[in-house]
């Protein structure tokens, strides 16, 4: 299938920043019901609460992209993986 760059179904992507800074980073990328987290450098509780505020359930999270291994990008990873 070839998609047109003007096809709204392809272009509708939501990006929400839960946290950004030296104390932790977490960004939500959502297309339809699919969600990917970009970095999880804050507590699992804070990530889950941020998702709830966006009306996103953890079951929608299909992947986690880690930009690099600094603590402000991975602090919540171990606990978050237990919830998936």
N, C-alpha and C positions, 0 to 999 in steps of 0.2 A: 504494500500500500504506500502511495506517495502522499505525504501531507503537505498542504499549502502552508506557507508561513503566516497566512492570514486566517487559518483555521482556529477559532477561539478555543476549541477543545484542547488544542495543543498548547496554546499560550497561557492558559489559566494556571498559574503557579503562584502559591502564596508563600511568602517568606516572613517569618516572625522571629524576632530576637528576644529570647528569654533573658539572656545575660550577655554582657560584652564588657571586657575589661581585664585588668591584671588579676582580679579576684575570681574570675571564672567566665567562661564563654559557652553559650549554647544557642544554636539557631535551629528553628524548625522550618523544613521545606515540605510543602504540602501540595499535592496535585490530586484532586478528587478525594478519595478516601485513603490514598497512599501517603505515608509520612516518612521522611528521613530526618534524622537529627545530625546536625553538623557540629561536632564537638560537644562534650558533656562534662565541662569543667566546673560544675556546681553540684550540689548534693542531689541525690536521687529524689528526695522529697520535693526540693525546689523545682526540679524538672517535671515531675508528675503534676505538681500544683500549677505550673505554667501551662502545661498541656491542657489541664482541666479548664483553665481560664479561656483557652482557645477552643473549648468544646471538642478536644481530641482525646481519644482513649488510647492507652498504651498499646492495646491490641492492634492499632492502626500503624504502629511504628514498624517499618519493614527493614530498616537498616540504620546504622550509625556510621558516619564518616568522621574519622579523626584526622585533623590536619597535621598534627605532630604531637609528640609525647610529653609536652610540658604539663605540669599539674593543673594549670588554669584551663587546659583543654581536655583532661582525662579524669579529673578528680571523682566524678560520679560514675565512671564506667563500670567498675566492678560490681557495685550494688545494683546499678541499672540493669546489667545483664541478668541478674538473678530474677528480675521482675518480668523479663520478656519470655 
